[in-house]
Amino acid sequence: MADNTHSKPVHHREFEKKQHREEMKQQVLTFALMILFTLIAFGMVIMEVNSYFIIPTLIILAVVQVAFQLYYFMHMKNKGHDMVALMMYGGAAVALLTIITFTSIIWW
């Protein structure tokens, strides 16, 4: 009974360790970038940058941060999340088109 038949081979465990290490490195780098983007946005607001520049920049930084959150921290890059990703990105596209449509109707 001392023989454990359910254990993984050594090369498979080493591969998993390396894969987890790489994933952790990517998550830490992504987290650092999101903190940097937040500090940039905060600094622009504190320095009272022109609103014609700050609003689009803040929106772009927010969209990038949401993409990082979904891709890395919600594991949307992993296999098996294709349908969920399709539904989320499809919903985001419909929301964006709705906003563009109503903005166009109101402004013109």
N, C-alpha and C positions, 0 to 999 in steps of 0.2 A: 504494500500500500504506500510505501515511501516514494514509489515512482509516480510522478505527477504527469499524466498524459495530456493535461489541458494547458500546460505551459507553452509559451511561444518560443520559437527558436531564437537563439541569441542574435542573429543578424536581423531578424524582424523587430526585436526589441530595440536594437540600436537604431534602426531606421525610424521607428516611432519616436524615439528620443530626439533624433536630429530634426524630424519634422515638427515636433512640438517646440523645440528650441527656435526654429526658424519662424514659426507662427507667433511665438511670444515676442521675438525681436520685431516682427512687423507690427504687432499690436502696440508695443511700447513706442516705436517710431511714429505710428499714427496718432497715438495719444499726445506725444510731444508736439506734433504738427498742429493738432487741434488746440492745444494750449497756446501755441504761437499765434494761430489765427485769432483766437479770442483776445489775446493781448494786443494784437494789431488793431482789431476792431475797437477795443476799449481805448487804446491810445488815440485813434482817430476821433473818437467822440469827445474825449477829454480835451484834445487840442482844438476842438471846434473847427474841423476841416469843412470846407464848402459842401453844402448839402447836395449839390449836383454831382459831386464826386463820391461822397460818403455813402449815399443810399445804394447806388448800384454795387459799390465795393462790398458793403455789408451783406447785400443779398447774395453776391457771388461767394463770399466767405461762408455764409450760412449754408448754401447749397453744397459746397464742397464738404463741410463738416457733416451734413446729413448723409452724403454719399459715403464718407469714411465710416460713420456709425453703422450704416446698413451693411457695407461691404466687409468690414473687418470685425466689428464687435457683435453684430447680429449674425455673423457667419453666412452671409448671403453668397459668398464666393465658394462655399462648400457644395459638394454634389448632393442632390436630393432637394435643393431649394429652388429649382428652376421655375416651377409653377407659381410658387409664392412670390418670387422675384418678378415674374411676368405680370402678376396681378398688381403688385405694388407699383412697379414702374408704369404699367398701363393706367392705373388710377392717378398717378402723379402727372402723366401726360394729359389725361382728360381734364384734371384740375387746372393745369397750366393753360390749356386751350380755352377753357371756360373763362379764366381770368383775362386772357388776351382778348377774347370775344367781347366780354362785357366792358372792358376798358376801351376798346375800339368804339363800341356803341355809345358809350357815355361821352367820350372826347370828341367824336365826330358827329 
